[in-house]
Amino acid sequence: MSEISPSALRGAVDLSTLRNRPASPPEGAPAPGVVDVVVDATDETFGQILELSRTVPVVVDLWAEWCGPCKQLSPIIEKVTRELGGRVLLAKVDVDANPQLAQSFRAQSIPMVVALIAGQPVPMFTGAVPEQQVREVFAQLLQVAAQNGVTGSLSVDADAEAPATPEEPELPPLHAEAFAAIEAGDYTAAIRAYEKALAENPRDEEAIAGLGQVRLLDRVQGLDLQTARAAAAEGPLDVQAQFDVADLDLAGGHVEDAFARLLDLFAQLPSDQRTPVRERLIELFGLIGTGDPRVVAARNRLSSLLF
Protein backbone atom coordinates (compact mmCIF):
# COMPACT_ATOMS: atom_id res chain seq x y z
CA MET A 1 0.00 0.00 0.00
CA SER A 2 1.43 3.40 -0.92
CA GLU A 3 1.97 5.89 1.88
CA ILE A 4 -0.56 8.63 2.36
CA SER A 5 0.67 12.19 2.03
CA PRO A 6 -0.80 15.56 3.03
CA SER A 7 -0.13 16.88 -0.48
CA ALA A 8 -2.08 14.16 -2.28
CA LEU A 9 -5.41 16.01 -2.14
CA ARG A 10 -4.03 19.48 -2.77
CA GLY A 11 -6.43 21.17 -5.17
CA ALA A 12 -9.02 18.41 -4.80
CA VAL A 13 -10.44 19.67 -1.51
CA ASP A 14 -11.38 23.27 -0.82
CA LEU A 15 -11.77 24.06 2.89
CA SER A 16 -11.19 27.79 2.52
CA THR A 17 -14.86 28.63 3.09
CA LEU A 18 -14.75 26.85 6.44
CA ARG A 19 -11.67 28.58 7.85
CA ASN A 20 -13.42 31.83 8.65
CA ARG A 21 -15.79 30.20 11.10
CA PRO A 22 -15.11 30.52 14.84
CA ALA A 23 -12.29 28.18 15.80
CA SER A 24 -13.42 27.71 19.39
CA PRO A 25 -16.78 26.97 21.04
CA PRO A 26 -18.77 29.61 22.93
CA GLU A 27 -17.43 30.55 26.35
CA GLY A 28 -18.31 28.00 28.98
CA ALA A 29 -19.05 25.22 26.49
CA PRO A 30 -16.97 22.03 26.54
CA ALA A 31 -14.31 21.78 23.87
CA PRO A 32 -15.34 19.63 20.91
CA GLY A 33 -14.13 16.07 21.22
CA VAL A 34 -13.57 16.23 25.00
CA VAL A 35 -16.58 14.07 25.86
CA ASP A 36 -16.25 11.71 22.91
CA VAL A 37 -13.74 11.01 20.14
CA VAL A 38 -16.58 10.43 17.66
CA VAL A 39 -18.63 13.50 16.73
CA ASP A 40 -21.25 14.44 14.16
CA ALA A 41 -19.89 17.33 12.08
CA THR A 42 -22.09 19.91 10.36
CA ASP A 43 -21.59 22.83 8.01
CA GLU A 44 -21.87 25.11 11.06
CA THR A 45 -19.51 23.27 13.45
CA PHE A 46 -16.77 22.13 11.10
CA GLY A 47 -14.59 25.20 11.71
CA GLN A 48 -14.05 24.03 15.30
CA ILE A 49 -13.19 20.52 14.14
CA LEU A 50 -10.75 21.90 11.57
CA GLU A 51 -8.94 23.74 14.36
CA LEU A 52 -8.67 20.51 16.40
CA SER A 53 -6.67 18.96 13.53
CA ARG A 54 -3.71 21.01 14.82
CA THR A 55 -3.75 18.86 17.95
CA VAL A 56 -4.74 15.42 16.66
CA PRO A 57 -5.45 13.96 13.21
CA VAL A 58 -9.14 14.34 12.37
CA VAL A 59 -10.69 11.56 10.29
CA VAL A 60 -13.69 12.76 8.26
CA ASP A 61 -16.21 10.06 7.31
CA LEU A 62 -18.56 11.28 4.56
CA TRP A 63 -21.68 9.11 4.50
CA ALA A 64 -25.42 9.09 3.81
CA GLU A 65 -28.34 7.15 5.25
CA TRP A 66 -29.11 5.49 1.90
CA CYS A 67 -25.50 4.36 1.36
CA GLY A 68 -25.16 0.64 2.10
CA PRO A 69 -21.32 0.52 1.98
CA CYS A 70 -21.25 3.45 4.45
CA LYS A 71 -23.14 1.30 6.97
CA GLN A 72 -20.46 -1.37 6.62
CA LEU A 73 -17.44 0.96 6.83
CA SER A 74 -18.50 3.51 9.46
CA PRO A 75 -18.68 1.08 12.43
CA ILE A 76 -15.18 -0.19 11.62
CA ILE A 77 -13.75 3.36 11.52
CA GLU A 78 -15.49 4.20 14.79
CA LYS A 79 -14.14 1.05 16.46
CA VAL A 80 -10.55 1.76 15.40
CA THR A 81 -10.85 5.42 16.45
CA ARG A 82 -12.06 4.53 19.94
CA GLU A 83 -9.25 2.01 20.39
CA LEU A 84 -6.72 4.82 19.86
CA GLY A 85 -7.92 6.54 23.04
CA GLY A 86 -7.94 10.18 21.98
CA ARG A 87 -5.05 10.17 19.49
CA VAL A 88 -7.55 10.59 16.62
CA LEU A 89 -10.90 12.39 16.34
CA LEU A 90 -13.58 10.98 14.04
CA ALA A 91 -15.94 13.54 12.47
CA LYS A 92 -18.97 11.97 10.77
CA VAL A 93 -20.53 14.05 7.97
CA ASP A 94 -23.98 13.29 6.55
CA VAL A 95 -23.54 14.58 3.00
CA ASP A 96 -27.29 14.97 2.45
CA ALA A 97 -27.70 17.18 5.52
CA ASN A 98 -24.45 19.11 4.99
CA PRO A 99 -24.14 20.01 1.30
CA GLN A 100 -21.44 22.63 1.85
CA LEU A 101 -19.09 20.10 3.41
CA ALA A 102 -19.85 17.56 0.68
CA GLN A 103 -19.02 20.21 -1.92
CA SER A 104 -15.87 21.31 -0.08
CA PHE A 105 -14.53 17.76 -0.06
CA ARG A 106 -15.74 17.23 -3.66
CA ALA A 107 -17.13 13.84 -2.72
CA GLN A 108 -17.80 12.14 -6.07
CA SER A 109 -18.70 8.88 -4.36
CA ILE A 110 -19.30 7.70 -0.81
CA PRO A 111 -18.24 6.38 1.56
CA MET A 112 -15.29 8.75 1.28
CA VAL A 113 -12.83 9.03 4.16
CA VAL A 114 -10.37 11.91 4.36
CA ALA A 115 -8.14 12.98 7.23
CA LEU A 116 -7.06 16.46 8.28
CA ILE A 117 -3.61 17.17 9.70
CA ALA A 118 -3.02 20.77 10.79
CA GLY A 119 -5.87 21.84 8.52
CA GLN A 120 -4.49 20.01 5.46
CA PRO A 121 -6.47 17.19 3.80
CA VAL A 122 -4.97 13.71 3.63
CA PRO A 123 -6.57 10.94 1.52
CA MET A 124 -7.50 7.68 3.21
CA PHE A 125 -9.95 5.61 1.13
CA THR A 126 -13.15 5.62 -0.90
CA GLY A 127 -15.61 2.76 -0.69
CA ALA A 128 -16.03 -0.03 1.85
CA VAL A 129 -12.73 -1.69 2.82
CA PRO A 130 -11.93 -4.53 5.26
CA GLU A 131 -10.98 -3.81 8.86
CA GLN A 132 -7.34 -4.81 8.41
CA GLN A 133 -6.90 -2.24 5.66
CA VAL A 134 -8.56 0.41 7.85
CA ARG A 135 -6.05 -0.34 10.61
CA GLU A 136 -3.12 -0.12 8.20
CA VAL A 137 -4.23 3.27 6.87
CA PHE A 138 -4.82 4.61 10.41
CA ALA A 139 -1.27 3.55 11.32
CA GLN A 140 0.07 5.42 8.29
CA LEU A 141 -2.02 8.44 9.26
CA LEU A 142 -0.44 8.60 12.71
CA GLN A 143 3.01 8.40 11.12
CA VAL A 144 2.26 11.28 8.74
CA ALA A 145 0.78 13.29 11.63
CA ALA A 146 3.96 12.77 13.69
CA GLN A 147 6.10 13.87 10.74
CA ASN A 148 4.08 17.09 10.68
CA GLY A 149 4.28 17.70 14.43
CA VAL A 150 0.67 16.71 15.21
CA THR A 151 1.16 14.35 18.15
CA GLY A 152 -1.39 15.53 20.73
CA SER A 153 -4.16 13.63 22.43
CA LEU A 154 -7.70 14.57 23.32
CA SER A 155 -8.66 14.46 26.98
CA VAL A 156 -11.74 12.27 27.00
CA ASP A 157 -14.01 12.52 30.04
CA ALA A 158 -13.67 9.12 31.70
CA ASP A 159 -16.98 9.59 33.53
CA ALA A 160 -18.92 10.18 30.32
CA GLU A 161 -20.68 7.13 29.02
CA ALA A 162 -19.82 6.16 25.48
CA PRO A 163 -22.86 5.82 23.23
CA ALA A 164 -24.37 2.41 23.65
CA THR A 165 -23.88 0.17 20.66
CA PRO A 166 -27.06 -1.76 19.98
CA GLU A 167 -26.59 -5.47 19.57
CA GLU A 168 -26.85 -6.34 15.92
CA PRO A 169 -29.23 -9.19 15.12
CA GLU A 170 -27.58 -12.18 13.51
CA LEU A 171 -27.70 -11.94 9.73
CA PRO A 172 -29.40 -14.65 7.69
CA PRO A 173 -26.77 -16.94 6.11
CA LEU A 174 -27.06 -15.55 2.58
CA HIS A 175 -26.95 -11.96 3.84
CA ALA A 176 -23.85 -12.78 5.88
CA GLU A 177 -22.33 -14.36 2.78
CA ALA A 178 -23.05 -11.20 0.80
CA PHE A 179 -21.50 -8.94 3.47
CA ALA A 180 -18.36 -11.08 3.61
CA ALA A 181 -18.05 -10.91 -0.17
CA ILE A 182 -18.45 -7.12 -0.13
CA GLU A 183 -15.72 -6.82 2.51
CA ALA A 184 -13.49 -8.90 0.27
CA GLY A 185 -14.31 -6.68 -2.70
CA ASP A 186 -15.99 -9.57 -4.55
CA TYR A 187 -19.15 -7.84 -5.74
CA THR A 188 -20.02 -10.66 -8.15
CA ALA A 189 -20.22 -13.14 -5.26
CA ALA A 190 -22.25 -10.65 -3.20
CA ILE A 191 -24.72 -10.23 -6.06
CA ARG A 192 -25.12 -14.01 -6.32
CA ALA A 193 -25.78 -14.29 -2.59
CA TYR A 194 -28.46 -11.58 -2.63
CA GLU A 195 -30.07 -13.12 -5.73
CA LYS A 196 -30.27 -16.46 -3.93
CA ALA A 197 -31.86 -14.75 -0.93
CA LEU A 198 -34.47 -13.17 -3.21
CA ALA A 199 -35.13 -16.49 -4.92
CA GLU A 200 -36.00 -17.87 -1.49
CA ASN A 201 -38.01 -14.81 -0.44
CA PRO A 202 -38.89 -12.29 -3.17
CA ARG A 203 -40.22 -9.89 -0.49
CA ASP A 204 -36.91 -9.72 1.40
CA GLU A 205 -36.55 -5.92 1.49
CA GLU A 206 -33.04 -6.06 2.96
CA ALA A 207 -31.92 -8.30 0.11
CA ILE A 208 -33.60 -6.04 -2.46
CA ALA A 209 -31.80 -2.98 -1.08
CA GLY A 210 -28.52 -4.85 -0.69
CA LEU A 211 -28.65 -6.18 -4.24
CA GLY A 212 -29.25 -2.69 -5.61
CA GLN A 213 -26.35 -1.28 -3.61
CA VAL A 214 -23.91 -3.99 -4.67
CA ARG A 215 -24.93 -3.75 -8.31
CA LEU A 216 -24.27 -0.02 -8.14
CA LEU A 217 -20.84 -0.59 -6.57
CA ASP A 218 -20.03 -3.17 -9.23
CA ARG A 219 -21.04 -0.84 -12.05
CA VAL A 220 -19.14 2.24 -10.87
CA GLN A 221 -15.83 0.57 -10.02
CA GLY A 222 -13.33 1.55 -12.68
CA LEU A 223 -15.49 4.33 -14.12
CA ASP A 224 -13.88 7.73 -14.58
CA LEU A 225 -16.27 10.63 -13.99
CA GLN A 226 -14.80 13.01 -16.58
CA THR A 227 -14.62 10.31 -19.25
CA ALA A 228 -18.18 9.19 -18.50
CA ARG A 229 -19.54 12.74 -18.64
CA ALA A 230 -17.78 13.39 -21.95
CA ALA A 231 -19.28 10.22 -23.45
CA ALA A 232 -22.75 11.15 -22.20
CA ALA A 233 -22.46 14.65 -23.66
CA GLU A 234 -21.43 13.23 -27.04
CA GLY A 235 -24.26 10.68 -27.03
CA PRO A 236 -27.36 12.14 -25.38
CA LEU A 237 -29.37 9.08 -26.46
CA ASP A 238 -26.61 6.57 -25.69
CA VAL A 239 -28.34 4.58 -22.95
CA GLN A 240 -25.21 3.02 -21.46
CA ALA A 241 -23.37 6.36 -21.40
CA GLN A 242 -26.27 7.98 -19.55
CA PHE A 243 -26.49 4.99 -17.18
CA ASP A 244 -22.80 5.40 -16.29
CA VAL A 245 -23.15 9.07 -15.33
CA ALA A 246 -26.38 8.44 -13.44
CA ASP A 247 -24.66 5.68 -11.44
CA LEU A 248 -21.72 7.96 -10.62
CA ASP A 249 -24.08 10.76 -9.62
CA LEU A 250 -26.04 8.46 -7.34
CA ALA A 251 -22.89 7.00 -5.77
CA GLY A 252 -21.72 10.56 -5.12
CA GLY A 253 -24.94 11.54 -3.40
CA HIS A 254 -26.41 13.52 -6.32
CA VAL A 255 -29.67 11.59 -6.27
CA GLU A 256 -31.89 14.16 -7.98
CA ASP A 257 -29.34 14.66 -10.78
CA ALA A 258 -29.25 10.91 -11.43
CA PHE A 259 -33.04 10.64 -11.56
CA ALA A 260 -33.40 13.72 -13.77
CA ARG A 261 -30.83 12.37 -16.26
CA LEU A 262 -32.62 9.05 -16.64
CA LEU A 263 -36.08 10.63 -16.79
CA ASP A 264 -34.92 13.04 -19.50
CA LEU A 265 -33.48 10.09 -21.41
CA PHE A 266 -36.72 8.13 -21.00
CA ALA A 267 -38.71 11.07 -22.38
CA GLN A 268 -36.52 11.35 -25.49
CA LEU A 269 -36.30 7.67 -26.43
CA PRO A 270 -38.76 5.92 -28.77
CA SER A 271 -41.33 3.91 -26.82
CA ASP A 272 -39.83 0.57 -27.90
CA GLN A 273 -36.44 1.51 -26.39
CA ARG A 274 -37.62 2.77 -23.02
CA THR A 275 -37.89 -0.48 -21.03
CA PRO A 276 -34.23 -0.69 -19.84
CA VAL A 277 -34.39 2.91 -18.61
CA ARG A 278 -37.65 2.32 -16.72
CA GLU A 279 -36.18 -0.84 -15.14
CA ARG A 280 -33.02 1.00 -14.08
CA LEU A 281 -35.09 3.81 -12.54
CA ILE A 282 -37.19 1.33 -10.57
CA GLU A 283 -34.00 -0.35 -9.32
CA LEU A 284 -32.59 2.99 -8.18
CA PHE A 285 -35.89 3.94 -6.53
CA GLY A 286 -35.62 0.80 -4.41
CA LEU A 287 -32.03 1.63 -3.57
CA ILE A 288 -32.89 5.08 -2.18
CA GLY A 289 -36.21 4.05 -0.61
CA THR A 290 -39.75 4.35 -1.89
CA GLY A 291 -40.70 6.85 0.84
CA ASP A 292 -37.89 9.29 0.02
CA PRO A 293 -39.37 12.56 -1.34
CA ARG A 294 -36.87 12.53 -4.22
CA VAL A 295 -38.10 9.09 -5.22
CA VAL A 296 -41.74 10.15 -4.90
CA ALA A 297 -41.15 13.15 -7.19
CA ALA A 298 -39.23 11.07 -9.75
CA ARG A 299 -41.82 8.30 -9.69
CA ASN A 300 -44.60 10.83 -10.30
CA ARG A 301 -42.73 12.21 -13.30
CA LEU A 302 -42.14 8.69 -14.64
CA SER A 303 -45.86 7.97 -14.34
CA SER A 304 -46.71 11.12 -16.26
CA LEU A 305 -44.30 10.11 -19.02
CA LEU A 306 -45.78 6.61 -19.22
CA PHE A 307 -49.37 7.73 -19.61
PyMOL commands that set and color helices and strands:
alter all, ss='L'
color gray80, all
select helices_A, chain A and resi 16-18+46-52+68-83+99-104+131-147+173-183+187-200+205-220+225-234+239-251+255-268+271-273+275-288+293-306
alter helices_A, ss='H'
color red, helices_A
select strands_A, chain A and resi 38-40+58-63+89-94+112-117+120-126
alter strands_A, ss='S'
color yellow, strands_A
deselect
rebuild
show_as cartoon
